[in-house]
Structures are given as C-alpha cells and as structure tokens.
Amino acid sequence: MTETAALQRYRLYPDGDELESAGETFAAVSPTAGEPWARFEDARAEDVDVAVGAAAGHDAFLQTESVWIELDETIQDPFVLKL
C-alpha cells in the first residue's frame, strides 16, 4: 500500500489562490489498484464561503455585455443541464 504522507496533495484554489482547507484531507483511492493515489482538501463551510465570495466577483453569466445573457433559454438549457 502507498504511504499516504508521500501522496501528491491537491489544495483548494478559489480565484486562483492556494488555500489550505479549514478541515482535514482525505485520500482518493484508485478503483483499479485499490490504493490511495492522492490527498485532497476536505472543504468545509468556511472554504465554500471563500470560493463563493471569489466567484461572485467573476459572475460572467450575469454581466450585461455577456452573450450568454442574451441567449434564449432553450439554447441555455442543454449547457446548464450538463453542469
């Protein structure tokens, strides 16, 4: 089994800034090998608040100069459903 301390660690990046989670980390396990392959930050409510705050400043979908806001809902729907 892979030593968890030696695993690649992936942090949170709200707005492109590296952020260590307020919570713990967790190991992602490979379904084929059955062994951990990386560690990820376990985002908490505080981390989500930071990410939402960062995203609020980049709300391209609501900008009046955006082509997206001018599209008919029937065109937008397939894209939104993929999210």
Salt bridges, closest charged atoms under 4 A:
ASP15 OD1 - HIS58 NE2 2.80
GLU18 OE2 - ARG11 NE 3.13
GLU20 OE2 - ARG9 NH2 3.93
GLU20 OE1 - ARG11 NH1 3.05
GLU41 OE2 - ARG9 NH2 2.75
GLU41 OE2 - ARG11 NH1 3.78
ASP42 OD2 - ARG44 NH1 3.24
